[in-house]
Amino acid sequence: MPYNYDDQNIFARILRGEIPNKTVLETEHTLAFEDINPQAPVHVLVIPKGPYVTYDHFATEATDAEIVDYIRTIGKVCEMLGVRPGEGGGGYRTISNAGESGVQEVPHLHVHVLGGRPLGRMLQRRD
Ligand code: 5GP
């Protein structure tokens, strides 16, 4: 199934500079910025600059350079925000929602980096 990227999504507009953002870190292929509706004291979104909808889309079609830059930027953001465990930070959680079951709101790949408080269990089990 081909991946269809909607270039009018809100993160595409942020990347084009049409909507402001609070940038945490920008690299050649990646942008990290504060979530507009933070769910924890630390809540940063990390997005590739390329037009990728989901993690699996990115993993399938991004270049090695984009992938390395993206993964390293997420790690750097954790370091910059002081959430790395063991160095005074209390740890963090990364989440990437995809599609309907994942309840993805914005159809441009993003990893949420959350921290700054105990985050509770990952999911509530529903039997
Ligand atoms: P999703 O549910 O797709 O995983 O998460 C989308 C995230 O994007 C949400 O946490 C939401 O608060 C954030 N968001 C939506 N619109 C904007 C915006 O215009 N600016 C920023 N910085 N974050 C946004």
Backbone and ligand atoms as CSV (ligand in chain L), in Angstrom:
chain,resi,resn,atom,element,x,y,z
A,1,MET,N,N,0.848,-1.198,0.000
A,1,MET,CA,C,0.000,0.000,0.000
A,1,MET,C,C,0.886,1.253,0.000
A,2,PRO,N,N,0.646,2.183,-0.926
A,2,PRO,CA,C,1.474,3.393,-0.937
A,2,PRO,C,C,1.142,4.304,0.254
A,3,TYR,N,N,2.119,5.066,0.667
A,3,TYR,CA,C,1.908,6.020,1.747
A,3,TYR,C,C,1.486,7.348,1.129
A,4,ASN,N,N,0.392,7.896,1.601
A,4,ASN,CA,C,-0.074,9.181,1.082
A,4,ASN,C,C,0.177,10.273,2.112
A,5,TYR,N,N,1.030,11.198,1.753
A,5,TYR,CA,C,1.394,12.275,2.656
A,5,TYR,C,C,0.591,13.527,2.325
A,6,ASP,N,N,-0.081,14.081,3.320
A,6,ASP,CA,C,-0.875,15.306,3.158
A,6,ASP,C,C,-0.002,16.500,3.527
A,7,ASP,N,N,0.415,17.274,2.533
A,7,ASP,CA,C,1.352,18.363,2.839
A,7,ASP,C,C,0.679,19.592,3.463
A,8,GLN,N,N,-0.628,19.457,3.764
A,8,GLN,CA,C,-1.303,20.546,4.488
A,8,GLN,C,C,-1.398,20.255,5.988
A,9,ASN,N,N,-0.828,19.129,6.438
A,9,ASN,CA,C,-0.917,18.827,7.882
A,9,ASN,C,C,-0.136,19.871,8.683
A,10,ILE,N,N,-0.482,19.971,9.965
A,10,ILE,CA,C,0.020,21.084,10.790
A,10,ILE,C,C,1.546,21.058,10.932
A,11,PHE,N,N,2.154,19.873,10.944
A,11,PHE,CA,C,3.609,19.830,11.107
A,11,PHE,C,C,4.310,20.196,9.796
A,12,ALA,N,N,3.684,19.895,8.661
A,12,ALA,CA,C,4.232,20.361,7.385
A,12,ALA,C,C,4.222,21.883,7.364
A,13,ARG,N,N,3.168,22.444,7.903
A,13,ARG,CA,C,3.064,23.914,7.931
A,13,ARG,C,C,4.092,24.512,8.895
A,14,ILE,N,N,4.339,23.838,10.009
A,14,ILE,CA,C,5.400,24.287,10.930
A,14,ILE,C,C,6.747,24.238,10.215
A,15,LEU,N,N,7.007,23.141,9.492
A,15,LEU,CA,C,8.291,23.007,8.789
A,15,LEU,C,C,8.465,24.084,7.727
A,16,ARG,N,N,7.369,24.520,7.113
A,16,ARG,CA,C,7.464,25.583,6.091
A,16,ARG,C,C,7.525,26.977,6.715
A,17,GLY,N,N,7.412,27.045,8.061
A,17,GLY,CA,C,7.474,28.336,8.738
A,17,GLY,C,C,6.160,29.087,8.707
A,18,GLU,N,N,5.059,28.410,8.345
A,18,GLU,CA,C,3.756,29.075,8.271
A,18,GLU,C,C,3.106,29.196,9.646
A,19,ILE,N,N,3.540,28.356,10.571
A,19,ILE,CA,C,3.025,28.360,11.944
A,19,ILE,C,C,4.242,28.378,12.870
A,20,PRO,N,N,4.225,29.239,13.905
A,20,PRO,CA,C,5.399,29.296,14.796
A,20,PRO,C,C,5.507,28.048,15.667
A,21,ASN,N,N,6.708,27.809,16.153
A,21,ASN,CA,C,6.918,26.713,17.102
A,21,ASN,C,C,8.023,27.104,18.067
A,22,LYS,N,N,8.029,26.426,19.209
A,22,LYS,CA,C,9.105,26.640,20.178
A,22,LYS,C,C,10.144,25.541,19.961
A,23,THR,N,N,11.155,25.895,19.160
A,23,THR,CA,C,12.159,24.901,18.767
A,23,THR,C,C,13.090,24.573,19.923
A,24,VAL,N,N,13.323,23.273,20.102
A,24,VAL,CA,C,14.285,22.781,21.090
A,24,VAL,C,C,15.609,22.490,20.400
A,25,LEU,N,N,15.541,21.902,19.211
A,25,LEU,CA,C,16.753,21.531,18.487
A,25,LEU,C,C,16.396,21.352,17.013
A,26,GLU,N,N,17.250,21.857,16.145
A,26,GLU,CA,C,17.055,21.649,14.708
A,26,GLU,C,C,18.355,21.151,14.102
A,27,THR,N,N,18.244,20.130,13.265
A,27,THR,CA,C,19.407,19.599,12.552
A,27,THR,C,C,19.085,19.592,11.058
A,28,GLU,N,N,19.978,19.018,10.274
A,28,GLU,CA,C,19.776,18.998,8.818
A,28,GLU,C,C,18.450,18.323,8.440
A,29,HIS,N,N,18.124,17.228,9.119
A,29,HIS,CA,C,16.966,16.428,8.703
A,29,HIS,C,C,15.838,16.374,9.732
A,30,THR,N,N,16.009,17.029,10.867
A,30,THR,CA,C,15.095,16.801,11.997
A,30,THR,C,C,14.782,18.101,12.719
A,31,LEU,N,N,13.543,18.199,13.245
A,31,LEU,CA,C,13.154,19.346,14.075
A,31,LEU,C,C,12.513,18.829,15.356
A,32,ALA,N,N,12.933,19.385,16.486
A,32,ALA,CA,C,12.328,19.061,17.786
A,32,ALA,C,C,11.747,20.337,18.366
A,33,PHE,N,N,10.489,20.262,18.822
A,33,PHE,CA,C,9.826,21.460,19.344
A,33,PHE,C,C,8.838,21.066,20.433
A,34,GLU,N,N,8.468,22.050,21.252
A,34,GLU,CA,C,7.571,21.785,22.375
A,34,GLU,C,C,6.155,21.499,21.886
A,35,ASP,N,N,5.504,20.512,22.518
A,35,ASP,CA,C,4.108,20.229,22.201
A,35,ASP,C,C,3.246,21.396,22.691
A,36,ILE,N,N,2.247,21.772,21.894
A,36,ILE,CA,C,1.396,22.919,22.237
A,36,ILE,C,C,0.480,22.614,23.433
A,37,ASN,N,N,0.257,21.349,23.692
A,37,ASN,CA,C,-0.656,20.931,24.778
A,37,ASN,C,C,0.052,19.873,25.624
A,38,PRO,N,N,1.053,20.312,26.420
A,38,PRO,CA,C,1.921,19.338,27.089
A,38,PRO,C,C,1.188,18.467,28.104
A,39,GLN,N,N,1.516,17.184,28.068
A,39,GLN,CA,C,0.909,16.210,28.981
A,39,GLN,C,C,1.822,15.901,30.163
A,40,ALA,N,N,2.981,16.521,30.199
A,40,ALA,CA,C,3.964,16.312,31.271
A,40,ALA,C,C,4.874,17.534,31.275
A,41,PRO,N,N,5.651,17.744,32.362
A,41,PRO,CA,C,6.545,18.916,32.392
A,41,PRO,C,C,7.490,18.964,31.195
A,42,VAL,N,N,7.939,17.805,30.741
A,42,VAL,CA,C,8.694,17.727,29.486
A,42,VAL,C,C,7.800,17.046,28.459
A,43,HIS,N,N,7.514,17.736,27.367
A,43,HIS,CA,C,6.740,17.128,26.282
A,43,HIS,C,C,7.187,17.772,24.972
A,44,VAL,N,N,8.075,17.074,24.316
A,44,VAL,CA,C,8.668,17.583,23.074
A,44,VAL,C,C,8.311,16.621,21.948
A,45,LEU,N,N,8.075,17.177,20.769
A,45,LEU,CA,C,7.809,16.384,19.573
A,45,LEU,C,C,9.044,16.439,18.681
A,46,VAL,N,N,9.451,15.288,18.184
A,46,VAL,CA,C,10.596,15.240,17.277
A,46,VAL,C,C,10.093,14.725,15.930
A,47,ILE,N,N,10.319,15.515,14.880
A,47,ILE,CA,C,9.801,15.150,13.552
A,47,ILE,C,C,10.924,15.178,12.517
A,48,PRO,N,N,10.851,14.278,11.546
A,48,PRO,CA,C,11.776,14.392,10.412
A,48,PRO,C,C,11.305,15.533,9.512
A,49,LYS,N,N,12.214,16.149,8.795
A,49,LYS,CA,C,11.817,17.221,7.877
A,49,LYS,C,C,11.204,16.651,6.597
A,50,GLY,N,N,11.495,15.406,6.309
A,50,GLY,CA,C,10.958,14.773,5.108
A,50,GLY,C,C,9.492,14.398,5.290
A,51,PRO,N,N,8.803,14.123,4.149
A,51,PRO,CA,C,7.349,13.878,4.172
A,51,PRO,C,C,7.005,12.429,4.494
A,52,TYR,N,N,7.096,12.082,5.759
A,52,TYR,CA,C,6.797,10.715,6.190
A,52,TYR,C,C,5.612,10.730,7.149
A,53,VAL,N,N,4.693,9.800,6.939
A,53,VAL,CA,C,3.435,9.802,7.701
A,53,VAL,C,C,3.598,9.116,9.058
A,54,THR,N,N,4.276,7.983,9.050
A,54,THR,CA,C,4.365,7.143,10.252
A,54,THR,C,C,5.790,6.618,10.417
A,55,TYR,N,N,6.004,5.996,11.554
A,55,TYR,CA,C,7.306,5.375,11.819
A,55,TYR,C,C,7.635,4.335,10.751
A,56,ASP,N,N,6.645,3.479,10.417
A,56,ASP,CA,C,6.925,2.422,9.432
A,56,ASP,C,C,7.198,3.008,8.049
A,57,HIS,N,N,6.518,4.104,7.708
A,57,HIS,CA,C,6.795,4.793,6.446
A,57,HIS,C,C,8.244,5.284,6.426
A,58,PHE,N,N,8.634,5.935,7.506
A,58,PHE,CA,C,10.001,6.461,7.630
A,58,PHE,C,C,11.017,5.326,7.552
A,59,ALA,N,N,10.751,4.256,8.301
A,59,ALA,CA,C,11.690,3.125,8.331
A,59,ALA,C,C,11.845,2.498,6.953
A,60,THR,N,N,10.783,2.541,6.147
A,60,THR,CA,C,10.798,1.928,4.823
A,60,THR,C,C,11.457,2.822,3.779
A,61,GLU,N,N,11.184,4.125,3.834
A,61,GLU,CA,C,11.556,4.986,2.698
A,61,GLU,C,C,12.603,6.064,2.988
A,62,ALA,N,N,12.888,6.345,4.250
A,62,ALA,CA,C,13.882,7.395,4.539
A,62,ALA,C,C,15.285,6.916,4.191
A,63,THR,N,N,16.155,7.877,3.937
A,63,THR,CA,C,17.558,7.539,3.688
A,63,THR,C,C,18.245,7.183,5.011
A,64,ASP,N,N,19.380,6.499,4.885
A,64,ASP,CA,C,20.146,6.180,6.092
A,64,ASP,C,C,20.516,7.465,6.834
A,65,ALA,N,N,20.878,8.495,6.100
A,65,ALA,CA,C,21.281,9.759,6.739
A,65,ALA,C,C,20.128,10.353,7.538
A,66,GLU,N,N,18.919,10.296,6.977
A,66,GLU,CA,C,17.752,10.830,7.700
A,66,GLU,C,C,17.478,10.019,8.972
A,67,ILE,N,N,17.593,8.707,8.855
A,67,ILE,CA,C,17.301,7.846,10.001
A,67,ILE,C,C,18.320,8.057,11.117
A,68,VAL,N,N,19.583,8.101,10.753
A,68,VAL,CA,C,20.622,8.310,11.777
A,68,VAL,C,C,20.434,9.665,12.449
A,69,ASP,N,N,20.170,10.680,11.643
A,69,ASP,CA,C,19.992,12.025,12.191
A,69,ASP,C,C,18.786,12.060,13.141
A,70,TYR,N,N,17.719,11.404,12.747
A,70,TYR,CA,C,16.490,11.414,13.557
A,70,TYR,C,C,16.716,10.727,14.907
A,71,ILE,N,N,17.280,9.532,14.860
A,71,ILE,CA,C,17.489,8.774,16.101
A,71,ILE,C,C,18.456,9.508,17.023
A,72,ARG,N,N,19.520,10.036,16.463
A,72,ARG,CA,C,20.494,10.750,17.302
A,72,ARG,C,C,19.887,12.032,17.875
A,73,THR,N,N,19.020,12.686,17.111
A,73,THR,CA,C,18.405,13.920,17.616
A,73,THR,C,C,17.478,13.611,18.785
A,74,ILE,N,N,16.737,12.522,18.706
A,74,ILE,CA,C,15.884,12.148,19.848
A,74,ILE,C,C,16.745,11.940,21.093
A,75,GLY,N,N,17.849,11.249,20.938
A,75,GLY,CA,C,18.749,11.045,22.077
A,75,GLY,C,C,19.308,12.352,22.609
A,76,LYS,N,N,19.661,13.247,21.698
A,76,LYS,CA,C,20.211,14.544,22.099
A,76,LYS,C,C,19.160,15.375,22.846
A,77,VAL,N,N,17.918,15.292,22.392
A,77,VAL,CA,C,16.826,16.014,23.064
A,77,VAL,C,C,16.678,15.499,24.498
A,78,CYS,N,N,16.738,14.200,24.684
A,78,CYS,CA,C,16.651,13.638,26.045
A,78,CYS,C,C,17.771,14.186,26.922
A,79,GLU,N,N,18.942,14.275,26.337
A,79,GLU,CA,C,20.086,14.820,27.084
A,79,GLU,C,C,19.854,16.298,27.411
A,80,MET,N,N,19.454,17.078,26.411
A,80,MET,CA,C,19.267,18.518,26.609
A,80,MET,C,C,18.197,18.833,27.638
A,81,LEU,N,N,17.152,17.998,27.677
A,81,LEU,CA,C,16.030,18.269,28.573
A,81,LEU,C,C,16.260,17.704,29.968
A,82,GLY,N,N,17.386,17.013,30.148
A,82,GLY,CA,C,17.755,16.542,31.485
A,82,GLY,C,C,16.913,15.395,31.989
A,83,VAL,N,N,16.387,14.576,31.077
A,83,VAL,CA,C,15.526,13.480,31.520
A,83,VAL,C,C,16.228,12.114,31.440
A,84,ARG,N,N,17.467,12.098,30.971
A,84,ARG,CA,C,18.140,10.804,30.882
A,84,ARG,C,C,18.267,10.197,32.278
A,85,PRO,N,N,17.898,8.925,32.447
A,85,PRO,CA,C,18.000,8.330,33.768
A,85,PRO,C,C,19.460,8.211,34.201
A,86,GLY,N,N,19.663,8.343,35.496
A,86,GLY,CA,C,20.995,8.104,36.038
A,86,GLY,C,C,21.857,9.331,36.161
A,87,GLU,N,N,21.456,10.430,35.544
A,87,GLU,CA,C,22.260,11.652,35.625
A,87,GLU,C,C,21.447,12.768,36.268
A,88,GLY,N,N,20.590,12.389,37.198
A,88,GLY,CA,C,19.732,13.385,37.846
A,88,GLY,C,C,18.359,13.431,37.213
A,89,GLY,N,N,18.238,12.999,35.955
A,89,GLY,CA,C,16.931,12.934,35.304
A,89,GLY,C,C,16.198,11.691,35.760
A,90,GLY,N,N,14.903,11.759,35.711
A,90,GLY,CA,C,14.114,10.641,36.204
A,90,GLY,C,C,13.679,9.666,35.128
A,91,GLY,N,N,14.189,9.844,33.934
A,91,GLY,CA,C,13.778,8.974,32.840
A,91,GLY,C,C,12.701,9.630,31.989
A,92,TYR,N,N,12.286,8.940,30.981
A,92,TYR,CA,C,11.353,9.514,30.003
A,92,TYR,C,C,10.638,8.393,29.271
A,93,ARG,N,N,9.687,8.781,28.430
A,93,ARG,CA,C,9.010,7.813,27.552
A,93,ARG,C,C,8.951,8.397,26.145
A,94,THR,N,N,9.231,7.565,25.164
A,94,THR,CA,C,9.016,7.980,23.769
A,94,THR,C,C,7.793,7.224,23.244
A,95,ILE,N,N,6.956,7.956,22.523
A,95,ILE,CA,C,5.731,7.379,21.951
A,95,ILE,C,C,5.606,7.874,20.518
A,96,SER,N,N,5.230,6.984,19.616
A,96,SER,CA,C,4.892,7.405,18.257
A,96,SER,C,C,3.573,6.753,17.863
A,97,ASN,N,N,2.543,7.553,17.826
A,97,ASN,CA,C,1.213,7.057,17.470
A,97,ASN,C,C,1.093,6.969,15.951
A,98,ALA,N,N,0.457,5.906,15.473
A,98,ALA,CA,C,0.276,5.735,14.023
A,98,ALA,C,C,-1.123,5.234,13.724
A,99,GLY,N,N,-1.768,5.936,12.797
A,99,GLY,CA,C,-3.049,5.463,12.274
A,99,GLY,C,C,-4.185,5.488,13.286
A,100,GLU,N,N,-5.226,4.772,12.914
A,100,GLU,CA,C,-6.475,4.823,13.673
A,100,GLU,C,C,-6.342,4.201,15.061
A,101,SER,N,N,-5.807,2.998,15.125
A,101,SER,CA,C,-5.675,2.340,16.428
A,101,SER,C,C,-4.694,3.080,17.325
A,102,GLY,N,N,-3.678,3.676,16.719
A,102,GLY,CA,C,-2.702,4.447,17.489
A,102,GLY,C,C,-3.198,5.832,17.869
A,103,VAL,N,N,-4.367,6.207,17.344
A,103,VAL,CA,C,-4.972,7.533,17.580
A,103,VAL,C,C,-3.968,8.638,17.206
A,104,GLN,N,N,-3.534,8.572,15.957
A,104,GLN,CA,C,-2.622,9.594,15.428
A,104,GLN,C,C,-3.439,10.800,14.976
A,105,GLU,N,N,-3.115,11.938,15.558
A,105,GLU,CA,C,-3.863,13.162,15.258
A,105,GLU,C,C,-3.254,13.892,14.057
A,106,VAL,N,N,-1.935,13.953,14.020
A,106,VAL,CA,C,-1.249,14.690,12.951
A,106,VAL,C,C,-0.514,13.685,12.054
A,107,PRO,N,N,-0.845,13.656,10.740
A,107,PRO,CA,C,-0.286,12.626,9.862
A,107,PRO,C,C,1.102,12.950,9.313
A,108,HIS,N,N,1.991,13.309,10.218
A,108,HIS,CA,C,3.416,13.486,9.907
A,108,HIS,C,C,4.148,12.825,11.066
A,109,LEU,N,N,5.066,11.896,10.757
A,109,LEU,CA,C,5.741,11.161,11.834
A,109,LEU,C,C,6.234,12.080,12.941
A,110,HIS,N,N,5.909,11.723,14.166
A,110,HIS,CA,C,6.458,12.433,15.322
A,110,HIS,C,C,6.651,11.454,16.455
A,111,VAL,N,N,7.746,11.643,17.164
A,111,VAL,CA,C,7.970,10.919,18.414
A,111,VAL,C,C,7.768,11.924,19.541
A,112,HIS,N,N,6.879,11.555,20.464
A,112,HIS,CA,C,6.704,12.354,21.676
A,112,HIS,C,C,7.811,11.957,22.652
A,113,VAL,N,N,8.472,12.926,23.257
A,113,VAL,CA,C,9.395,12.662,24.363
A,113,VAL,C,C,8.764,13.276,25.602
A,114,LEU,N,N,8.397,12.410,26.537
A,114,LEU,CA,C,7.672,12.842,27.738
A,114,LEU,C,C,8.487,12.538,28.980
A,115,GLY,N,N,8.474,13.441,29.940
A,115,GLY,CA,C,9.207,13.197,31.176
A,115,GLY,C,C,8.945,14.313,32.178
A,116,GLY,N,N,9.736,14.293,33.239
A,116,GLY,CA,C,9.611,15.333,34.253
A,116,GLY,C,C,8.657,14.987,35.371
A,117,ARG,N,N,7.996,13.842,35.260
A,117,ARG,CA,C,7.149,13.328,36.339
A,117,ARG,C,C,6.981,11.833,36.113
A,118,PRO,N,N,6.573,11.091,37.169
A,118,PRO,CA,C,6.268,9.674,36.936
A,118,PRO,C,C,5.102,9.565,35.955
A,119,LEU,N,N,5.262,8.755,34.935
A,119,LEU,CA,C,4.295,8.726,33.834
A,119,LEU,C,C,3.257,7.616,33.949
A,120,GLY,N,N,3.387,6.780,34.958
A,120,GLY,CA,C,2.407,5.708,35.115
A,120,GLY,C,C,2.641,4.591,34.124
A,121,ARG,N,N,1.778,3.600,34.176
A,121,ARG,CA,C,1.931,2.481,33.252
A,121,ARG,C,C,1.613,2.931,31.834
A,122,MET,N,N,2.174,2.199,30.886
A,122,MET,CA,C,2.060,2.621,29.491
A,122,MET,C,C,0.618,2.590,28.987
A,123,LEU,N,N,-0.068,1.491,29.247
A,123,LEU,CA,C,-1.428,1.323,28.745
A,123,LEU,C,C,-2.303,0.700,29.819
A,124,GLN,N,N,-3.595,0.988,29.737
A,124,GLN,CA,C,-4.564,0.275,30.553
A,124,GLN,C,C,-5.025,-0.944,29.772
A,125,ARG,N,N,-4.952,-2.097,30.385
A,125,ARG,CA,C,-5.381,-3.310,29.694
A,125,ARG,C,C,-6.901,-3.345,29.592
A,126,ARG,N,N,-7.406,-3.695,28.418
A,126,ARG,CA,C,-8.866,-3.843,28.241
A,126,ARG,C,C,-9.155,-5.252,27.751
A,127,ASP,N,N,-9.808,-6.053,28.562
A,127,ASP,CA,C,-10.120,-7.432,28.141
A,127,ASP,C,C,-11.501,-7.500,27.533
L,1,5GP,P1,P,-0.645,12.553,18.008
L,1,5GP,O1,O,-1.967,12.347,18.677
L,1,5GP,O2,O,-0.789,12.732,16.526
L,1,5GP,O3,O,0.366,11.518,18.386
L,1,5GP,O4,O,-0.057,13.889,18.620
L,1,5GP,C1,C,-0.138,15.134,18.007
L,1,5GP,C2,C,0.422,16.148,18.976
L,1,5GP,O5,O,0.613,17.355,18.286
L,1,5GP,C3,C,-0.487,16.444,20.168
L,1,5GP,O6,O,0.212,16.144,21.382
L,1,5GP,C4,C,-0.801,17.930,20.027
L,1,5GP,O7,O,-0.857,18.606,21.268
L,1,5GP,C5,C,0.342,18.421,19.155
L,1,5GP,N1,N,0.002,19.566,18.315
L,1,5GP,C6,C,-1.106,19.705,17.531
L,1,5GP,N2,N,-1.067,20.881,16.885
L,1,5GP,C7,C,0.094,21.486,17.259
L,1,5GP,C8,C,0.687,22.744,16.924
L,1,5GP,O8,O,0.161,23.530,16.131
L,1,5GP,N3,N,1.879,23.036,17.504
L,1,5GP,C9,C,2.498,22.164,18.376
L,1,5GP,N4,N,3.668,22.563,18.891
L,1,5GP,N5,N,1.956,20.983,18.715
L,1,5GP,C10,C,0.763,20.650,18.158
